[in-house]
């Protein structure tokens, strides 16, 4: 018995030592105590305050910032990939995570706390994201899986976030990454035969056009790897819920699954959007100014993104910021600026000025393909069309240079554009300027019964370094014989 007892004591001691060694080798993170399902972490900032830190360039978070929000989007359906979206009562944020099956730990309705020190706030196509540093394109990188638990702490489950009820023309950047509800929505007639995604995976994403009974438009953008990709889109009208996102100036909605469109079963209202209006050349010269753009853009004038030499561009009127803005406003978008007739105006005078101009601010994520477009009904009986306008560089601190061009295309959906003969300085940036540009179309557009689209467009990237320009146009004039 003494020998057996001695062996038992030796074995027990060895097991105790082994347990201590294993415990000593296991890596752990400091986990705060919990109360009522939530960790005892003091939230220091709202998500709106986080968003306000972004001024157009990535921001490394170096202070002990703690954020909190409820998950409104996870990867359960496959429509979100390696990311979750959280929202508090002020704003929302997209968190990039290099892991799969995130819904097992961070499902919709779970509160999440973010210890943000060491993370980076950046943007992809204008959509704000939290990540772990940035790549060569200055876009946030996913937080490595091994580090996720050192930044994210899960809290209580079963929380409900009520969607914000908005009309389509109310959507703007402050609602990005938030759960919204469009009360009266319907799929564009041209898209009602489609499925949400491409079951063949020929396209990574499919965009479905949405309209309602007010002005404004957006698309439902769905991954072809979502588990509802082969589901037919609804043909009726009703409530549409989803996470509002942006890509440059395009309004997009990400649905979590088909329950977000389950109420789109009512009677449609056709036509929902009034027929497109265009410019009629009645009396020469025809002057278009932008003094009333706080109400609406002039008839026949649109702003476009993602334009190319063969594509007119995506209509971005829903993302146009109607409220007057100062010249140094750095956020991307088409804007209502004071005309640059007096470059000495301070920011207060810029906002209050009655002489307005139609402008745009570029960012690193959205440089090329922005355009001011003029849709002319036809040129029947008109010859020798000419055009002039003021091209203005409004922010004196802008050092990068944007090069513009004037081109034109004919028909309802032109597939190619021809460079026009433009005279004058066609650059903005490198300081403030207000230049007059003249364009002579010669006989190219004489007596056409088709629509004519004329664009003031930048198709390439900016040159130089530093801030990008706040560019604007004003006093556009057409004349003809």
N, C-alpha and C positions, 0 to 999 in steps of 0.2 A: 504493500500500500504506500510506503514511503516513496518508493521509486516512481509509482504511478502518479502520486501527488506532485512529485518534483517535475515530472514531464508535463503535467497539466499547467503548473505554474509557468514553466518555460514557454509553453505554447501560447498561453494567454498573454504573456509579456511580449512575445514576438508579434502577435496580432495587434496589440495596442500600439507598438512602435510603427507597424505598417500603416495603421489608420492615421497616426500622426503625420507620417511622411506624405501620404496621399493628400491629407488635408492641407499640408503645407505647400504642396505643389499646385493645388487647384487655384486657378485665377478667379477672383471674385471682384465685383464692383460694389461700391458702397451703395446700399439700398436703404432708402429712408423708411422709417416706421410708417404704418398705414393707419388710417382712421376713416371709418365709414366707406371703405373701399378705395380711398384715394391716399396717395403718399403725402407725408407731411412735408411738402415743398411749398415755399412761399413764391407765388407767381409775381414776377417783377414788372412784366410788360404785357400789353395786349398785342394781338396780332396786327391791329391797325398801326400801332407804334412800331412794330417790326417792319411793316411795309414802308413806313415813312422814312426809314433809314436808307432805302434804295434811291439813289439819285442818278441812275443811268449806268452805273458801273458796279461790279461785284463788291460786296462789303463783308470783310472778315469780322466775325463777332469775337471780341477780345475781353468783354466784361462778363460777369456772372449773371447772365440773363436767363430767366426761367419763364417759359411760355406754357400755355395750356389751351387745349381745345378738344372738341369732340370729333371723332372720325365721321366724316360724311361720305367718304369714298375709299373702298378697299379693292383688292384684286380678286375677289371671289368669282366674279363673272368673267374675268379675263379682259375686261375693257380698260382697266388701269393696269399698268405693268411696272412692277418694282417701285411702287410709290403708294403713299396714302395721302389723303387730303383731310385736313382738320379745320374746324371753324370755331371761333368763340363768338361773343355777342357784338364784336366790332368788325371782324374781317375773317379771311381764310388764308391758308397757305398750303402749298404742295410740298411734301417732304420726299426727297429722292433716297431710296433705300435699296442696297444691292442684295436683295433676298427675295425668295419666292414664298407663296402661301402666307402672306402677311396677314390675311384675314383671320388666321387661326389665333394670332396674338393681338391684332389690332383690328377687330371687326367694326363695322358701322355701329355707332352708338357708344363705343368705348372712349372714355376720356383719356387723353394722352398728355403727359408733361414732357417738355423738351428742355433739357439743360443745354442751352444753345452755345455756350462758350466753346470755340474751336470749330464751329460750323460757318458756312458762307451763305449769305443771301445774294442770289443772282436772278437772272431771268433767261428764259428761252422763248424767243419770239414775242417778248414783252410780258410773258406770264411769269410771275414771281415764284421762285422755288428756293427751298433750303437744301443744301448739299454739303459735301465735304471737299472744299476747294473747288476750283474750276478747271476746265480743259483749255486747249489752245484757242477755242472760240469764245472763251470767257463765259461758258455755260456751266452751271453747277454739276458736280460729279456726285454719283450716288455714295451714300455713307456705306463703307465696307460692312459686311455682315458681322464681322467680329467686333465692330465698334458700336453697333446699333444700341445695345443695352447700356452703353456708357452715356448715351445722349437722350434716349427715350425711356420713359418710365410709364407703364400702364396704370390706369386708375379704374374708376368704377365703370360698370357696363350698363347697357340698357338706357342710356341717355338719348333723348329725342331732340333733334334740331328741326325746328319748323322752317320750311323754305320761305324765302322772301318773295312776295307776290309782286311781279313787275310786268310792265308792258315792254315789248321788244325795243322800242325807241328809248327806254329808260336805262338800258344796259350800258354800263361803262366800266372802266378799269377798276373802280373802287369795289365792285362786286365780284372781282375775279376770285376763283377758288371758293366760292360760296354756293350754297344750295339755293336755287331759285325755282319759282313756279311761274310759268306763263299760262294765264287762266284760259285764254282763247287762242289756241294754236292749231295749225293744221299743216300737213305736208304739202309742198308745192305740187300742183297737178302733174308736172313732168316727172316727179319722183315717186308717185304713188304706186308704181309697179315694181319698185325696187325692194331688196332686202336690206337690213341694217348694215351688213358687211358683205364681203365677197367670199362665198363658201369655197371658191377655188383657190383662194389666197393669191390671186393675180394682183390684187391691190392690197396693200397693207392696211389702208383705211378707206372708208367710204363716207362721203359727206351727203347728208340728206337735207334739202332746203326746207326751211320752216318759215311760215308767215302767220300774222294774226290780223285782227281788224283795225289795228293802228299802223302807223308807219314803223319801219324797222324790219330787219330780217336777221336770221342766223342759220347755222347749220348744225345738225346733230352729227357729230364725228364719232365713228365707231370703228374699233379695231376688228379686222377680219379674223382675229384669234379669240374674240369674245364667244361665249357659249351660246349667244343668241344671234350669231352672225347671219344665219339662214332664215331668220324670222322676217316675214313681210312687214313693212312699215304700215302704220295705221292709216286708213283712208278717210277717217272721220275727223271731227274737231273736238277739242276739249282741253283739259288741263295737261300740261307738259312740265315735268319736273326733271332737274338734272343739275350738274355742277357747271357753273358758267366759267368758261375759259376764253382766252384770247390768243390769237396767233397773228402778230403784227396788228393790222387793223381789222382782222376778221373776227366776228363774233361766233363762238362755238359753244355747244352744250354737250357735255358727256353724261350719258345716262348710265346708271349703275346696273340696271337690268330692265326687262320689259315692263315691270310694274310701274316704272316711271312714265310710261306712255299708256297705261291701262285705261285711263279715262278719256282718251281721244277717240270716242265712239259716237259723238253727237253729229248733228247735221252740219255740213260744211256751209260756208258763206262765200259764194263766188260772185264776182271777183272780190278778193279781200283787199288787195293792194291796187290803188288806182292805176290806170294805164300810164306807162312812161310818157313824160312830156319832153319836148325837145325845143331847140331854138328855131324860130322861124325868121328867115331873112326878109323882112318887109320893107323897111326904109333904111337906106344907107346914109350915114354910118350907124351901126348898132353898138351902143356902149353897154358893157356889163360891169357894174361895180359890186362890191361885196358889203355895202354898208348895213344891210339888213340880215346878215347871216346868223345873227343871234336867234332869228326866227326860223329861217330855212335858207338853203342854198338857192341861187337863182335858177330859174327854169332852164333845164337842159345841161346843167353843170353837175358833174359827179366827181367824187374823189375815189381813187383806185389804188389797190395794193397788188403786189405780185404780178405786175405788168411785165410783158416781154415784147420782143420784136414781132412775135406772132400771136400775142394774147392781149386783149384790151385791158385786163386786170379785174380783180374782184371788187365789186361795188362795196365801198366802205362807209357809206353814208351813215349807217347805224353807229359807227364809232367816231363820227365827227363831233368834236367838242364845241358846242355852240356858245357856251359862256365865254366872254372875253378873257384872254390869258396874256400874261406878260411875255415879252420876247425871249426871256431867258428860261422859260419853262422847259425843262429837259426831258420830260416824259415823251415817249413816242406818240405820234398821232397827228391827224389833220385838225387844224385849230383855227379859231377866230382871233386874229391878231390885229393890233392897230397898224394901219398903213404906215410905211416907213418914209413919209414925207418930211418928218421932223425926227431925226435920229437922236436928238438931245432929250427926248421925253424920258422921265423916270417911270418906274413900274406902275405907279398909281395913275399917271397920265395915259400910259399905254392901255390900261384896262378901261379907262373912262372915255377914250377918244371915240368920236363918232365916225371918223373916216377909217373904215375897216378893210382888211385884206384877208384873203384865203391862204392859209399857210400850212406847213407841215414841219415837224421835227423828226429827223432821222436818229436812229440809234445803231449800235453795232449789230444788233440782231435783225434790223430792218433798214437797210440802206438802199439797195437797188429795187426798182420796180414800183416806185410811188409815182403817181401821175394825177394831174388836174386835167379833166376830160370835158370837152364841149361836144354835145350831140346836136348836130344840125339836121333838121327834118329833110331838107333837100336843097339843091342849088338850082332848081328849075328856073330858067330864064335869067340866071345870074352869071356874070363873067368876071374874070380877073379878080378873084377873091383875095383880099389882103387882111392881115391881122396885125395888131400891135398890143403890147401889154408892158406893165412894169414888173420886172423881176427884182425882188428885194431880199437882201440878206440882213436880217434884223438884229441878231445877237452879236454885238461887237466882240464878244469873247470867243466866238467860234473861229477856230483856226483850220479845221479840216475844210476841204473844198469839194463841193458837189457840182458836177457838170450836168447841165440840162440840155434837152433837145426838143424840137417841135416836129411832130410827124402826123400823118393822117392815114385813115383807112376808110373804106366805103362798104355799105351793106349793113344788114342787121347785126351780124356777128363777124366783123372783119378778121381774117386769118393772117393778114400781113399788114405792115405799116410802112409808109414811104417817108423818108426824111424830107422835110420842107426846107426851103431856102430862107434861113433866119439870119438877121443881121443884128449885132449888138452883143453885149457881154452876157454869156449864157452860163455863168457860174455864180454860186453863192458860197459863203464861208470866207475865211481869211479876213474877217472884219465886216463892218457894216457897209451896205451899198444899196443904191436904188437906181437901177438901170432900165432904160427903155429898149425893148426888143421889137423889131419889125419883121414881119413874115410876108413873103410874096409867093402865093401858090401858082402864079402864072395862069396857064390855061388848064392845069391838071384837074381842077374841080369844076370846070365850066359846065353849066346846064346838066346837072345830074339829077335823076329822079330818085336816087337812092339816098339813104341816110349817109351822112358824113361825120366821122369822129375825128376830132382834132385833139391831140394830146400835148401837154407840156409835161415831159416825162424825164426821169433819170433812170437809165437802164444799167448803169455800172456802179461800183462802189465809190466811196469818197476817197480822196487822196490826202496825204499828210497825216498829222497826228493832233491829238487834243479834242476839244469839243466839236461836235457836228453842228451844222447850221440850223437856224430857224429860218426857213425859206418861205417866201410868200409871193403871190401874184396879185395885181390890182389893175383896175381900169383897163379891162380887156375890150378891144374895139375891133369890130369887123366892118369892112367896107367892100363895095363891089360896083360893077357897072351894070 
